[in-house]
Amino acid sequence: MTTIDTLSHWRLDRDPDGLAWLTFDRAGSAVNALSADTLAEFAVVLDALDAAPPKGLIIRSGKATGFIVGADVNE
């Protein structure tokens, strides 16, 4: 079972001001493509945010090349 502490593609951090910082960094890939696995993990993140809502949410990329390239066409 995936929990917020065992995510492979997302990292959720909270700062002292109550903001949540969500970083998308697809493991094992040079780009962030959406796959079934990344979306399943995103659902875990949304559940965690719903259980403890932040004052604000910043979503960012862990890749220097861009945010999201789209769907993984190989799935």
C-alpha positions in Angstrom: 0.0 0.0 0.0 1.3 3.4 -1.0 1.4 6.0 1.7 2.5 9.7 1.7 5.8 8.5 3.1 6.5 5.9 0.4 5.8 7.9 -2.8 8.2 7.4 -5.7 7.2 10.3 -8.0 5.8 13.0 -5.7 7.2 14.8 -2.6 5.0 16.7 -0.3 6.6 19.2 2.1 4.9 21.7 4.4 6.6 24.9 5.5 6.1 26.8 8.8 3.7 29.3 7.1 1.2 26.5 6.4 2.0 26.2 2.7 2.3 22.8 1.1 4.9 22.3 -1.6 4.2 19.4 -4.0 7.1 18.4 -6.3 6.5 16.1 -9.2 9.6 14.2 -10.2 8.9 11.0 -12.0 11.4 8.4 -10.9 13.6 6.8 -13.6 12.6 9.3 -16.3 14.2 12.4 -17.8 10.8 14.0 -18.1 7.5 14.0 -16.1 5.0 12.0 -18.0 1.7 11.1 -16.5 1.3 7.3 -16.0 -1.1 5.1 -14.1 1.4 4.9 -11.3 2.0 8.6 -11.1 -1.7 9.3 -11.0 -2.3 6.6 -8.4 0.3 8.3 -6.2 -1.3 11.7 -6.9 -4.5 10.4 -5.5 -2.6 9.5 -2.3 -1.3 13.1 -2.2 -4.8 14.5 -2.6 -6.1 12.4 0.2 -3.3 13.7 2.5 -4.1 17.3 1.5 -7.8 16.7 2.1 -7.1 15.2 5.6 -4.9 18.2 6.6 -5.6 21.1 4.3 -2.8 23.6 3.8 -3.2 27.4 3.6 -2.0 27.2 0.1 -0.5 24.7 -2.4 2.4 25.2 -4.7 2.9 22.5 -7.4 6.3 22.4 -9.0 8.5 20.2 -11.1 11.6 18.3 -9.9 12.9 18.3 -13.5 14.9 21.1 -15.0 13.4 20.4 -18.5 9.8 21.3 -17.7 6.7 20.5 -15.7 4.7 17.7 -17.5 5.1 16.4 -21.0 1.7 14.8 -21.0 0.5 11.2 -20.9 2.9 8.3 -21.1 2.1 7.0 -24.6 3.9 3.7 -23.9 1.2 2.6 -21.4 
